[in-house]
C-alpha cells in the first residue's frame, strides 16, 4: 500500500521536477527529453542529445 501524497509534498515534488526538466533542456540544441511518470509523479528523466558532425 502506498502512502497518500500530502499537498505540500506534491507541490515540492512538482517544483523539483520542473527544475530538473529545465536543467535537462538547458543547453540542449538537438535531441529529446523523455519523462517517466509513475502514479502521477516524475520518477525519471532521460536526455538523448544528438551531435551534428560537419562533413569533412
C-alpha positions as CSV (number, residue, x, y, z in Angstrom):
1,X,0.0,0.0,0.0
2,X,1.3,3.5,-0.9
3,X,1.2,6.5,1.4
4,X,-1.0,9.3,0.2
5,X,0.9,12.3,-1.1
6,X,0.3,15.4,1.0
7,X,-0.4,18.6,-0.9
8,X,2.8,20.3,0.3
9,X,4.8,17.3,-0.7
10,X,3.1,17.2,-4.1
11,X,3.9,20.9,-4.7
12,X,7.5,20.4,-3.7
13,X,7.9,17.4,-5.9
14,X,6.3,19.3,-8.8
15,X,8.7,22.2,-8.3
16,X,11.7,19.9,-8.1
17,X,10.6,18.0,-11.3
18,X,10.1,21.3,-13.2
19,X,13.6,22.4,-12.1
20,X,15.1,19.1,-13.3
21,X,13.3,19.3,-16.7
22,X,14.5,22.9,-17.1
23,X,18.1,21.8,-16.3
24,X,17.8,18.9,-18.8
25,X,16.7,21.4,-21.5
26,X,19.4,24.0,-20.8
27,X,22.0,23.9,-23.5
28,X,20.3,21.1,-25.4
29,X,20.3,22.0,-29.1
30,X,19.2,18.8,-30.8
31,X,17.8,15.8,-29.0
32,X,14.9,14.6,-26.8
33,X,13.9,14.7,-23.2
34,X,11.6,11.9,-22.1
35,X,9.8,11.8,-18.7
36,X,8.8,8.6,-16.9
37,X,5.8,9.2,-14.7
38,X,4.7,6.6,-12.0
39,X,1.5,7.2,-10.1
40,X,1.4,10.9,-11.1
41,X,5.0,11.6,-10.2
42,X,8.0,12.1,-12.4
43,X,10.4,9.4,-11.5
44,X,13.0,9.5,-14.3
45,X,14.2,11.9,-16.9
46,X,16.1,10.6,-20.0
47,X,18.1,13.0,-22.1
48,X,19.3,12.0,-25.6
49,X,21.5,14.6,-27.2
50,X,22.3,14.4,-30.9
51,X,25.7,15.8,-32.0
52,X,25.9,17.0,-35.6
53,X,29.2,16.4,-37.3
54,X,30.3,18.6,-40.1
55,X,31.2,16.8,-43.3
56,X,34.9,16.7,-44.0
